[in-house]
Amino acid sequence: MIEPTEEPSYIGSGVDRVRGLDVWRASALAAEAAIGRAIIGQQSVIRLILTAVFCRGHVLLEGNVGVGKTTLLRAVAQAVGGPFTRVEGTVDMMPSDFLYSAFIGEDGRPRVEPGPVLEHGEDLSVFFFNEINRARPQVHSLLLRLMAERRVNAFQAEHHFPHLQVFADRNQIERDETFELPAAARDRFFMEIAVAVPTDPRDRRALAFDTRYHDVDALVAEVPAKTLPYRELDAIARRIQEAVATTEALETYVFALWEALREPGAAGIEIEGVDMARLIRGGASPRGISALVRAARCTAWLEGRDMVLPEDVRAVFIPVMVHRTFLSPVYESRREEIMPALVDAVFARVPAPATADPR
Amino acid sequence: MRLATTLLLATLALPAEAVAETTLDVAPPREHAYWIGDRLTHRIFLTLPEGHALDRSTLPRPRSVTYWLDLREVAVASVERAGGRALEITTLYQTFYAPLEPKRLEVPAYLLRVNGPEGARDLEVPAWSFFTSPIRPILAPTTPDQLLPDDGYVGIVAQREEIATAVSALLALFGAIGLTWHQAWPPFHRRSARPLAVAQRQVRRLARVSGEVPLRPMCLAVHRGLDGTFRRPLLGADLDVFLTGRPEFAPLREQLQRFFQLSAVLFFAATDARRQADPAIAVPETALPEIAGLADRLAAIERGRG
């Protein structure tokens, strides 16, 4: 791994414990800047994806057609480096299509070779799944195991992918011939990030008229490759989690947020036209809340702090928690309207630091 | 018997062919058989020549003529009479004389003025008289049974009205209370909340506590004050949004930033043991007066005295 070339400089570093993390942070910010130059107007999305990369979490991008989801993921994959493979979700895709590639060889005999997941061996770094909602539940269940355990069984052997990170995207336009991800699969995604058209008119103008943004391959090639070597990321992720402190006050804060999201009615939250007692069908899971804390730690680290502030929790709350919160069927169709209101109400309700803090 | 008197009056200073007569026919009521309280109708028929008119202001006015006689009504009407028009002047008298024996009473004469081309002229309506008699013998004994019985006593039962009054009063009271509440008039008015004043009081109280410096509770008090002012939990990252919305606090920007840094160190940095070992995240000694000063200035701005 890369050794630090200079002493840690940011305030509040625990000095020895995070020795070396500074350099990684500089690399992360450099990669963020490079990706930001290629994919303009998506700074917050890039920050969130990098957070997921440094937490070793899988990412689901959601957004309209043509907003740059795939380009963004390719740019990130370029920065992370390592072998990557890409699969397009289709309605007739079967789990075996992931693992095996069947064809007729030159000698006229049927051949079965390793498919997309296996072709790069256990070194696979990034697994792209485009239009994940077009694949059927059988495929989702294989993906579930791949995401949760980073293992698959094929050719009568178990294959392990220690560096694997899954990036998936789905568009929200079509509903025909699509399959909603099962709750278990959604919960396995570390983050679900909404990608929208850039809000800044200058960015939008550039995207329309600047020829630089028309050639996606050249754009992705601009991102320096392998600035975040994928083999190191697991270890770095662990060290980030160790280096960034959380205190009892933050635990109280996160716990209060969790409780308010799980039982908004009991927390006194009201949303117009919603029966709060019936709203939440499945609350955020313990896995979700641990992901929230991991993401908050990583955000704090990227911000140059060794302590998690409530702001860090808030910055990652929507991408980490919202897709793990399942609403009653009657409200599920209004999810896009209800969830932002619910999250806003939760943050308006929970003070930080709380007065009830025992210390 | 009806007494009729015709007065013939020749007009003066008029050419012969234009001469017409002014006649005053008097038709007094019958002369006798009146009791106390009876009404007497006296009529006059006045015929005037062309160009003459009665001065109506000289007509007698309804009044108490004397202690025993009232003039109740006076009416003037134009009537057909002897092939021409005449004014009929009707006066209605009422007698209140209680005689001990039959007695003649005289109603006095009065003057009427007639205006003509030759000037004004007065006509006298002559006095007239009638007989009135006692109602009963003067010596007949008076006994109580001659009196009419009193009307029966009818007690007024006001219970319904009393209940209605009470209900109306209650409704009015509730209505007044409701209106006062709805209009937020005192005592239902809400003074604007002053969360920062509350924070200032708490900080001052904590500052007086002896022993360990209560930095955390003081910080929390200020946090709650700021939360109340922002109307939702104010995080350090929201400071710019807060100051944009409440520019009166902008002069305290640096102090607020320092406060949030201090609060982050106090609540969210590593444990106390580690903090003491690391000077970078140690709490400065000036923290307490800084928080107290910040609480004072925030409260002063909140009161509009910043």
Interface residues (C-beta under 8 A of the other chain):
Chain A: I11 G12 S13 G14 V15 A245 T246 T247 A249 L250 D306 M307 V308 L309 P310 E311 R314 F347 A348 V350 P351 A352 P353 T355 D357 R359
Chain B: R216 C219 L220 H223 R224 D227 R232 P233 L235 G236 A237 S263 A264 V265 F267 F268 A269 A270 T271 R274 D278 A280 I281
